[in-house]
């Protein structure tokens, strides 16, 4: 379209009357004014085309950014399992029975309104209020101590694949 306009303007300039005789000063002035007008129109058209090209460039940049955002959203939905596919289970806890196969398990439940520290076979664990922690122990004898409540470790026996639960709660 712009080429058509440029061609029409150029044709208009070339179509200016040319006489075989010397032009009069009025004709010369009119021809010069016509040339100035055509030159100004061409300059305006060139500026408009530059602005149009700039807008096209920005449009391409925005489209590219939009495609990247859409891809990021699609990836997030996929990770969260919101796209209809199988969700990523890498953050899900494993099945406790298969993870500790052949070992004993001691489940500690903190019903206190403050953090509690538990030592199992010499290893310390922290339990926030309401927390529950499953600790694997080898079958046989194990010891545990709730540091804030017990003065000495408690010795207990546990079998392979057995789970014992210790609930930590305030005495009323």
C-alpha atoms as a printed R data frame, in Angstrom:
    type eleno elety resid chain resno      x       y       z
1   ATOM     1    CA   UNK     A     1  0.000   0.000   0.000
2   ATOM     2    CA   UNK     A     2  2.787   2.417   0.875
3   ATOM     3    CA   UNK     A     3  4.557   1.601  -2.378
4   ATOM     4    CA   UNK     A     4  1.376   2.406  -4.245
5   ATOM     5    CA   UNK     A     5  1.122   5.780  -2.500
6   ATOM     6    CA   UNK     A     6  4.784   6.562  -3.223
7   ATOM     7    CA   UNK     A     7  4.321   5.616  -6.865
8   ATOM     8    CA   UNK     A     8  1.239   7.820  -7.142
9   ATOM     9    CA   UNK     A     9  3.045  10.791  -5.576
10  ATOM    10    CA   UNK     A    10  6.048  10.335  -7.860
11  ATOM    11    CA   UNK     A    11  3.770  10.040 -10.862
12  ATOM    12    CA   UNK     A    12  2.049  13.242  -9.746
13  ATOM    13    CA   UNK     A    13  5.376  15.075  -9.703
14  ATOM    14    CA   UNK     A    14  6.353  13.766 -13.093
15  ATOM    15    CA   UNK     A    15  2.972  14.693 -14.507
16  ATOM    16    CA   UNK     A    16  3.536  18.382 -13.809
17  ATOM    17    CA   UNK     A    17  3.050  20.360 -16.992
18  ATOM    18    CA   UNK     A    18  6.226  21.026 -18.882
19  ATOM    19    CA   UNK     A    19  6.070  23.455 -21.731
20  ATOM    20    CA   UNK     A    20  8.535  23.780 -24.538
21  ATOM    21    CA   UNK     A    21  8.690  27.501 -23.958
22  ATOM    22    CA   UNK     A    22 10.396  29.122 -21.012
23  ATOM    23    CA   UNK     A    23  8.128  29.019 -17.964
24  ATOM    24    CA   UNK     A    24  6.810  32.232 -16.541
25  ATOM    25    CA   UNK     A    25  7.833  33.227 -13.015
26  ATOM    26    CA   UNK     A    26  4.344  32.332 -11.765
27  ATOM    27    CA   UNK     A    27  4.579  28.870 -13.318
28  ATOM    28    CA   UNK     A    28  8.027  28.370 -11.822
29  ATOM    29    CA   UNK     A    29  6.778  29.447  -8.401
30  ATOM    30    CA   UNK     A    30  3.767  27.129  -8.676
31  ATOM    31    CA   UNK     A    31  6.017  24.209  -9.750
32  ATOM    32    CA   UNK     A    32  8.394  24.883  -6.844
33  ATOM    33    CA   UNK     A    33  5.462  25.028  -4.411
34  ATOM    34    CA   UNK     A    34  4.092  21.772  -5.842
35  ATOM    35    CA   UNK     A    35  7.531  20.135  -5.456
36  ATOM    36    CA   UNK     A    36  7.775  21.372  -1.854
37  ATOM    37    CA   UNK     A    37  4.323  19.976  -1.104
38  ATOM    38    CA   UNK     A    38  5.189  16.600  -2.638
39  ATOM    39    CA   UNK     A    39  8.525  16.576  -0.753
40  ATOM    40    CA   UNK     A    40  6.743  17.340   2.526
41  ATOM    41    CA   UNK     A    41  4.178  14.611   1.834
42  ATOM    42    CA   UNK     A    42  6.973  12.134   1.103
43  ATOM    43    CA   UNK     A    43  8.748  13.098   4.338
44  ATOM    44    CA   UNK     A    44  5.516  12.640   6.340
45  ATOM    45    CA   UNK     A    45  4.944   9.286   4.660
46  ATOM    46    CA   UNK     A    46  8.512   8.186   5.440
47  ATOM    47    CA   UNK     A    47  8.058   9.186   9.104
48  ATOM    48    CA   UNK     A    48  4.763   7.287   9.266
49  ATOM    49    CA   UNK     A    49  6.416   4.204   7.748
50  ATOM    50    CA   UNK     A    50  9.250   4.413  10.301
51  ATOM    51    CA   UNK     A    51  6.711   4.611  13.136
52  ATOM    52    CA   UNK     A    52  4.810   1.668  11.660
53  ATOM    53    CA   UNK     A    53  8.022  -0.389  11.468
54  ATOM    54    CA   UNK     A    54  8.833   0.531  15.072
55  ATOM    55    CA   UNK     A    55  5.362  -0.599  16.164
56  ATOM    56    CA   UNK     A    56  5.805  -3.873  14.269
57  ATOM    57    CA   UNK     A    57  9.124  -4.477  16.032
58  ATOM    58    CA   UNK     A    58  7.568  -3.809  19.426
59  ATOM    59    CA   UNK     A    59  4.659  -6.078  18.538
60  ATOM    60    CA   UNK     A    60  7.062  -8.919  17.720
61  ATOM    61    CA   UNK     A    61  8.873  -8.371  21.044
62  ATOM    62    CA   UNK     A    62  5.567  -8.414  22.954
63  ATOM    63    CA   UNK     A    63  4.421 -11.552  21.145
64  ATOM    64    CA   UNK     A    64  7.685 -13.290  22.005
65  ATOM    65    CA   UNK     A    65  7.425 -12.275  25.648
66  ATOM    66    CA   UNK     A    66  3.803 -13.419  25.758
67  ATOM    67    CA   UNK     A    67  4.777 -16.799  24.312
68  ATOM    68    CA   UNK     A    68  7.470 -17.178  27.001
69  ATOM    69    CA   UNK     A    69  4.986 -16.280  29.756
70  ATOM    70    CA   UNK     A    70  2.446 -18.745  28.371
71  ATOM    71    CA   UNK     A    71  5.152 -21.460  28.282
72  ATOM    72    CA   UNK     A    72  6.106 -20.685  31.906
73  ATOM    73    CA   UNK     A    73  2.450 -20.918  32.983
74  ATOM    74    CA   UNK     A    74  2.055 -24.208  31.102
75  ATOM    75    CA   UNK     A    75  5.203 -25.586  32.789
76  ATOM    76    CA   UNK     A    76  3.941 -24.498  36.231
77  ATOM    77    CA   UNK     A    77  0.558 -26.101  35.598
78  ATOM    78    CA   UNK     A    78  2.284 -29.294  34.521
79  ATOM    79    CA   UNK     A    79  4.434 -29.335  37.669
80  ATOM    80    CA   UNK     A    80  1.351 -28.774  39.807
81  ATOM    81    CA   UNK     A    81 -0.647 -31.405  37.915
82  ATOM    82    CA   UNK     A    82 -3.229 -28.861  36.765
83  ATOM    83    CA   UNK     A    83 -2.871 -29.658  33.065
84  ATOM    84    CA   UNK     A    84 -4.574 -33.033  33.167
85  ATOM    85    CA   UNK     A    85 -1.319 -34.982  33.119
86  ATOM    86    CA   UNK     A    86  0.159 -36.987  35.948
87  ATOM    87    CA   UNK     A    87  1.522 -34.563  38.567
88  ATOM    88    CA   UNK     A    88  5.182 -34.479  39.493
89  ATOM    89    CA   UNK     A    89  5.555 -36.530  42.650
90  ATOM    90    CA   UNK     A    90  9.151 -35.638  43.426
91  ATOM    91    CA   UNK     A    91  8.088 -33.562  46.434
92  ATOM    92    CA   UNK     A    92  5.634 -36.112  47.798
93  ATOM    93    CA   UNK     A    93  6.819 -38.260  50.692
94  ATOM    94    CA   UNK     A    94  7.506 -41.851  49.838
95  ATOM    95    CA   UNK     A    95  5.373 -44.661  51.172
96  ATOM    96    CA   UNK     A    96  6.643 -45.161  54.719
97  ATOM    97    CA   UNK     A    97  6.265 -48.934  54.639
98  ATOM    98    CA   UNK     A    98  8.502 -49.361  51.590
99  ATOM    99    CA   UNK     A    99 11.023 -46.683  52.608
100 ATOM   100    CA   UNK     A   100 11.762 -48.363  55.960
101 ATOM   101    CA   UNK     A   101 11.364 -52.005  54.873
102 ATOM   102    CA   UNK     A   102 12.992 -54.288  57.442
103 ATOM   103    CA   UNK     A   103 13.433 -51.505  59.991
104 ATOM   104    CA   UNK     A   104 11.404 -50.409  62.944
105 ATOM   105    CA   UNK     A   105  9.699 -47.018  62.957
106 ATOM   106    CA   UNK     A   106  9.003 -44.679  65.862
107 ATOM   107    CA   UNK     A   107  6.371 -42.026  65.226
108 ATOM   108    CA   UNK     A   108  6.647 -38.960  67.453
109 ATOM   109    CA   UNK     A   109  3.647 -36.633  67.703
110 ATOM   110    CA   UNK     A   110  4.099 -33.268  69.434
111 ATOM   111    CA   UNK     A   111  0.841 -32.064  71.009
112 ATOM   112    CA   UNK     A   112  2.622 -29.409  73.072
113 ATOM   113    CA   UNK     A   113  2.158 -25.757  72.164
114 ATOM   114    CA   UNK     A   114  5.944 -25.351  71.973
115 ATOM   115    CA   UNK     A   115  8.836 -26.955  70.132
116 ATOM   116    CA   UNK     A   116 10.152 -30.228  71.566
117 ATOM   117    CA   UNK     A   117 13.523 -31.954  71.051
118 ATOM   118    CA   UNK     A   118 13.711 -35.730  70.873
119 ATOM   119    CA   UNK     A   119 16.903 -37.801  70.850
120 ATOM   120    CA   UNK     A   120 16.619 -41.258  69.254
121 ATOM   121    CA   UNK     A   121 19.683 -43.540  69.487
122 ATOM   122    CA   UNK     A   122 21.883 -40.464  69.970
123 ATOM   123    CA   UNK     A   123 20.435 -38.475  67.069
124 ATOM   124    CA   UNK     A   124 18.438 -35.297  67.782
125 ATOM   125    CA   UNK     A   125 15.140 -34.298  66.119
126 ATOM   126    CA   UNK     A   126 13.104 -31.118  66.535
127 ATOM   127    CA   UNK     A   127  9.322 -31.189  66.560
128 ATOM   128    CA   UNK     A   128  7.322 -27.990  66.157
129 ATOM   129    CA   UNK     A   129  3.903 -27.789  67.826
130 ATOM   130    CA   UNK     A   130  1.569 -30.211  66.038
131 ATOM   131    CA   UNK     A   131  4.442 -31.858  64.141
132 ATOM   132    CA   UNK     A   132  4.688 -35.557  63.528
133 ATOM   133    CA   UNK     A   133  7.974 -37.285  62.687
134 ATOM   134    CA   UNK     A   134  8.593 -40.882  61.635
135 ATOM   135    CA   UNK     A   135 12.088 -42.016  62.672
136 ATOM   136    CA   UNK     A   136 13.575 -45.293  61.372
137 ATOM   137    CA   UNK     A   137 15.415 -47.470  63.905
138 ATOM   138    CA   UNK     A   138 17.060 -50.860  63.501
139 ATOM   139    CA   UNK     A   139 15.072 -53.809  64.902
140 ATOM   140    CA   UNK     A   140 15.875 -54.638  68.495
141 ATOM   141    CA   UNK     A   141 16.600 -52.240  71.327
142 ATOM   142    CA   UNK     A   142 16.442 -48.490  70.808
143 ATOM   143    CA   UNK     A   143 16.404 -45.512  73.134
144 ATOM   144    CA   UNK     A   144 14.643 -42.166  73.010
145 ATOM   145    CA   UNK     A   145 14.412 -39.121  75.252
146 ATOM   146    CA   UNK     A   146 12.181 -36.043  75.095
147 ATOM   147    CA   UNK     A   147 14.740 -33.534  76.365
148 ATOM   148    CA   UNK     A   148 12.274 -31.053  77.873
149 ATOM   149    CA   UNK     A   149 10.329 -33.748  79.779
150 ATOM   150    CA   UNK     A   150 12.556 -36.743  80.564
151 ATOM   151    CA   UNK     A   151 15.738 -36.799  82.636
152 ATOM   152    CA   UNK     A   152 17.065 -40.025  81.150
153 ATOM   153    CA   UNK     A   153 16.673 -41.950  77.880
154 ATOM   154    CA   UNK     A   154 13.912 -44.559  77.675
155 ATOM   155    CA   UNK     A   155 14.947 -47.993  76.373
156 ATOM   156    CA   UNK     A   156 12.427 -49.941  74.290
157 ATOM   157    CA   UNK     A   157 12.305 -52.954  71.955
158 ATOM   158    CA   UNK     A   158 11.006 -52.861  68.389
159 ATOM   159    CA   UNK     A   159 10.603 -55.519  65.708
160 ATOM   160    CA   UNK     A   160 11.318 -55.229  61.991
161 ATOM   161    CA   UNK     A   161  8.494 -53.432  60.153
162 ATOM   162    CA   UNK     A   162  6.849 -52.459  63.483
163 ATOM   163    CA   UNK     A   163  5.740 -48.875  64.179
164 ATOM   164    CA   UNK     A   164  5.565 -47.502  67.702
165 ATOM   165    CA   UNK     A   165  3.902 -44.162  68.411
166 ATOM   166    CA   UNK     A   166  5.091 -41.759  71.125
167 ATOM   167    CA   UNK     A   167  2.709 -38.865  71.741
168 ATOM   168    CA   UNK     A   168  4.228 -35.884  73.543
169 ATOM   169    CA   UNK     A   169  1.497 -34.025  75.389
170 ATOM   170    CA   UNK     A   170  1.212 -31.801  78.453
171 ATOM   171    CA   UNK     A   171  0.097 -33.425  81.703
172 ATOM   172    CA   UNK     A   172 -2.953 -31.671  83.132
